[in-house]
Amino acid sequence: MGLKDRRSNIKHGRYSLALILPATIEKGEESTLAANRLILVDPRGEISEEDLLEFLETFVEPNFWPWYMKKSKAGKTEAKE
């Protein structure tokens, strides 16, 4: 079962923002991530950043946006009724 949560982005250094991971997630010494509009993170650092990026670009991004647009249109239709 997954976890859902909202987190504040915290200023970190001069140019970066940090996202604090929930304590319930098992973390390694380093995390790997792939990002564009969405962020895919392996908090244990077991999956390479190249593999995460390939998965994000091949499976997540192309499938997420059509699903999200369809869901958004359905929500707007229900709100009008």
Rosetta blueprint (number, residue, H / E / L):
1 M L
2 G L
3 L L
4 K L
5 D L
6 R L
7 R L
8 S L
9 N E
10 I E
11 K E
12 H E
13 G L
14 R L
15 Y L
16 S E
17 L E
18 A E
19 L E
20 I L
21 L L
22 P L
23 A L
24 T L
25 I L
26 E L
27 K L
28 G L
29 E L
30 E L
31 S L
32 T E
33 L E
34 A E
35 A E
36 N L
37 R L
38 L L
39 I E
40 L E
41 V E
42 D E
43 P L
44 R L
45 G L
46 E L
47 I L
48 S L
49 E H
50 E H
51 D H
52 L H
53 L H
54 E H
55 F H
56 L H
57 E H
58 T H
59 F H
60 V H
61 E H
62 P H
63 N H
64 F H
65 W H
66 P H
67 W H
68 Y H
69 M H
70 K H
71 K H
72 S H
73 K H
74 A H
75 G H
76 K H
77 T H
78 E H
79 A H
80 K H
81 E L
